[in-house]
Amino acid sequence: MDYQLKSSNMIPKFGIGTWCIGEEERKRKKETDAIIYALENGVRLIDTAEMYGNGGAELLIGEALKKANIKREELFIISKVYPHNAGKSSLFKSLKASLKRLELEYLDMYLLHWRGRIPLSETVECMEEAKKEGLIKDWGVSNFDIDDMKELESVKDGDKCVLNQVLYHLGSRGIDFDLVPYLNERNISLMTYSPLGRAGELCKNIFRSEIVLQIAEKHHITAAQVALAFITNLNDNRIPIPKSSNKKHVLDNIKSQDIKLDDEDMYILNKEFPKPDRKMPLDIV
């Protein structure tokens, strides 16, 4: 399923992440096969960054896209620029290097990976120029808290930002207090990375929770699928991008998008993993 960005371009409501892939040659085939498998099973959104594997993830994705042989217009490919490369002197060089590694003529979305020293006004100007040149269709940011978003919107064309990608999972719901309402008011889409808490590494309670395990047993699904289905069932167009190099886990992640949790499930999950009642620092890994 797709939904409309505020630019009017369409984006899939689910994708795969590629953080930590493309770093070791011995894992290359398994990682490439996992991406191809995701594409063969309907995934059309892939998120990556020039940082991942020092460009290795982009190379691997380019190889997978070539083997999968899917029409370019059906794909939604996102990459990110390092903050120190997000200015006039380096952004276009970084962007073109990413495109070369991916073997693509344009990106559907280009994100500023996190805040850096280069003025946001300069980054925005470059992003808008990249759009005019047809190198990207849309641009956004990653790891921006509400104050960052307000500063971004204060600069010329800052309101053209269509997406913010931040960490979010059952054990880390700080953004629900203020950032999510702020983005929703401005029709800025939210993409959630590490939606499984890095397989529970960031929050052991996700997969050990009796509540999660009870719901998993009730629906005959896995604890990971409960965690992903929770995000989908919030019904506010959050886009989860779980990452896995295990084909079974990839398929489980994809199938989670069709899982409907009932009101009782959502109630007890919200009680077990409550959203905060005060401002929390933005969670970043």
ChimeraX attribute file (.defattr): number of C-alpha atoms within 10 A of each C-alpha:
attribute: neighborCount
match mode: 1-to-1
recipient: residues
	/A:1	10
	/A:2	12
	/A:3	13
	/A:4	14
	/A:5	15
	/A:6	16
	/A:7	14
	/A:8	9
	/A:9	13
	/A:10	14
	/A:11	21
	/A:12	18
	/A:13	20
	/A:14	24
	/A:15	25
	/A:16	24
	/A:17	21
	/A:18	23
	/A:19	19
	/A:20	16
	/A:21	26
	/A:22	23
	/A:23	16
	/A:24	11
	/A:25	11
	/A:26	9
	/A:27	12
	/A:28	17
	/A:29	13
	/A:30	15
	/A:31	24
	/A:32	23
	/A:33	19
	/A:34	22
	/A:35	28
	/A:36	21
	/A:37	20
	/A:38	24
	/A:39	21
	/A:40	13
	/A:41	13
	/A:42	11
	/A:43	23
	/A:44	23
	/A:45	22
	/A:46	22
	/A:47	23
	/A:48	26
	/A:49	24
	/A:50	21
	/A:51	17
	/A:52	18
	/A:53	19
	/A:54	14
	/A:55	19
	/A:56	23
	/A:57	28
	/A:58	28
	/A:59	20
	/A:60	23
	/A:61	25
	/A:62	20
	/A:63	18
	/A:64	21
	/A:65	20
	/A:66	12
	/A:67	12
	/A:68	16
	/A:69	11
	/A:70	13
	/A:71	8
	/A:72	13
	/A:73	8
	/A:74	11
	/A:75	18
	/A:76	18
	/A:77	22
	/A:78	21
	/A:79	24
	/A:80	25
	/A:81	25
	/A:82	19
	/A:83	19
	/A:84	16
	/A:85	18
	/A:86	30
	/A:87	22
	/A:88	14
	/A:89	11
	/A:90	14
	/A:91	21
	/A:92	19
	/A:93	13
	/A:94	17
	/A:95	23
	/A:96	15
	/A:97	15
	/A:98	25
	/A:99	20
	/A:100	15
	/A:101	18
	/A:102	25
	/A:103	16
	/A:104	15
	/A:105	12
	/A:106	23
	/A:107	23
	/A:108	21
	/A:109	22
	/A:110	28
	/A:111	25
	/A:112	28
	/A:113	24
	/A:114	19
	/A:115	18
	/A:116	13
	/A:117	9
	/A:118	14
	/A:119	14
	/A:120	23
	/A:121	18
	/A:122	14
	/A:123	20
	/A:124	24
	/A:125	16
	/A:126	19
	/A:127	31
	/A:128	19
	/A:129	14
	/A:130	21
	/A:131	18
	/A:132	11
	/A:133	11
	/A:134	14
	/A:135	21
	/A:136	22
	/A:137	18
	/A:138	24
	/A:139	25
	/A:140	24
	/A:141	23
	/A:142	23
	/A:143	20
	/A:144	21
	/A:145	19
	/A:146	17
	/A:147	10
	/A:148	15
	/A:149	19
	/A:150	14
	/A:151	12
	/A:152	22
	/A:153	16
	/A:154	13
	/A:155	15
	/A:156	13
	/A:157	14
	/A:158	21
	/A:159	16
	/A:160	18
	/A:161	23
	/A:162	23
	/A:163	22
	/A:164	24
	/A:165	23
	/A:166	23
	/A:167	22
	/A:168	25
	/A:169	24
	/A:170	22
	/A:171	20
	/A:172	20
	/A:173	18
	/A:174	22
	/A:175	22
	/A:176	18
	/A:177	15
	/A:178	16
	/A:179	21
	/A:180	20
	/A:181	13
	/A:182	16
	/A:183	17
	/A:184	13
	/A:185	9
	/A:186	11
	/A:187	16
	/A:188	20
	/A:189	23
	/A:190	22
	/A:191	21
	/A:192	22
	/A:193	26
	/A:194	21
	/A:195	26
	/A:196	29
	/A:197	24
	/A:198	16
	/A:199	16
	/A:200	17
	/A:201	11
	/A:202	15
	/A:203	16
	/A:204	13
	/A:205	16
	/A:206	25
	/A:207	20
	/A:208	12
	/A:209	14
	/A:210	13
	/A:211	18
	/A:212	23
	/A:213	17
	/A:214	14
	/A:215	21
	/A:216	17
	/A:217	13
	/A:218	10
	/A:219	13
	/A:220	10
	/A:221	16
	/A:222	18
	/A:223	22
	/A:224	23
	/A:225	23
	/A:226	29
	/A:227	23
	/A:228	24
	/A:229	21
	/A:230	23
	/A:231	21
	/A:232	22
	/A:233	18
	/A:234	11
	/A:235	8
	/A:236	12
	/A:237	19
	/A:238	19
	/A:239	22
	/A:240	28
	/A:241	24
	/A:242	25
	/A:243	26
	/A:244	23
	/A:245	20
	/A:246	15
	/A:247	17
	/A:248	12
	/A:249	17
	/A:250	20
	/A:251	17
	/A:252	16
	/A:253	28
	/A:254	21
	/A:255	15
	/A:256	21
	/A:257	19
	/A:258	11
	/A:259	17
	/A:260	14
	/A:261	17
	/A:262	9
	/A:263	10
	/A:264	10
	/A:265	18
	/A:266	16
	/A:267	13
	/A:268	14
	/A:269	19
	/A:270	13
	/A:271	11
	/A:272	17
	/A:273	18
	/A:274	16
	/A:275	16
	/A:276	14
	/A:277	10
	/A:278	9
	/A:279	12
	/A:280	16
	/A:281	8
	/A:282	18
	/A:283	14
	/A:284	13
	/A:285	11
